Amino acid sequence: GGICAAFFTPEHAVVGSWIQEAISVFVLPGFNGLVVFLCFRYTSTLVDVQPSAGKQHALLKHRIRPYVSDQVLFSITEDQAIASSRKHLTVFFSEIEGVTRLMDQLNENTITRLLNEYLNEMSKIARRYGGTVDKYMGDGVMVLFGQSKDVSRDAISCVKMALAMRDKLAELALSWQCFGRDLHIRIGIHSGFCTVGKFGSAARMEYTAIGSTVNRASRLEGCAHTDEILISSATYKLLLAEIICHAKPPVRVKGIDTPIDIYSVNSTKPKQIPLGNVRLLN
């Protein structure tokens, strides 16, 4: 710009000059070439940085994923806010019976290995049946069902998951008998509306569900007997077609004024074969 201002003013433009010709032939093409080269280098640097930034983004998601829910992970990595909402969920709570006394007898490495083995198996079962593991509380697990938009299907899937988890713990307990205790599970399930969103402080946020539905499911887990899957009447009404249950006397629990009608889960109902598919033998 300075070169053009010095030598290509109106008064210089009238009188020809060998200096102008030299600049036109040598300096300006060289200057233009330098500008093109610098632009090329800058563009190349951007292209090189993009894959690196993408790899770092993927690595960040991979490292964070085991520690937060999918919703919080999306909010962190995509810089998206999570709005609170009201949803109908089936809420599951479970806890291992007798595990506290067992853990007091073991060293920290054995405790870590056994508990992680158990929680890993429970998480795989939850994913298989479409549940979202909300949190771990020591040996306790909270799972939410509400993704299918079919409240009956959510309840049925949750109870089938509970049956599978009970069977899996019985299998794990056999391999843990060398540690000196027989382990059992207690499970509570309730269906209803919850407030779902991010809750916490500026220093730590958690994506979870809150409300009386969550409290009732937790209280039912505390009321369940050894290896029992205890459900509320609200959940029972949603799974009559596929699950066999039996009624139990209503229970009173802390924080809830009225008694809760409850049912104990027995098993899934056998699938009925349509009559059109039955072949009679002569």
Summary of the structure (lengths in Angstrom):
residues: 282
radius of gyration: 33.0
end to end distance: 103.6
largest distance: 118.9
contacts: 775
relative contact order: 0.11
helix: 51%
strand: 25%
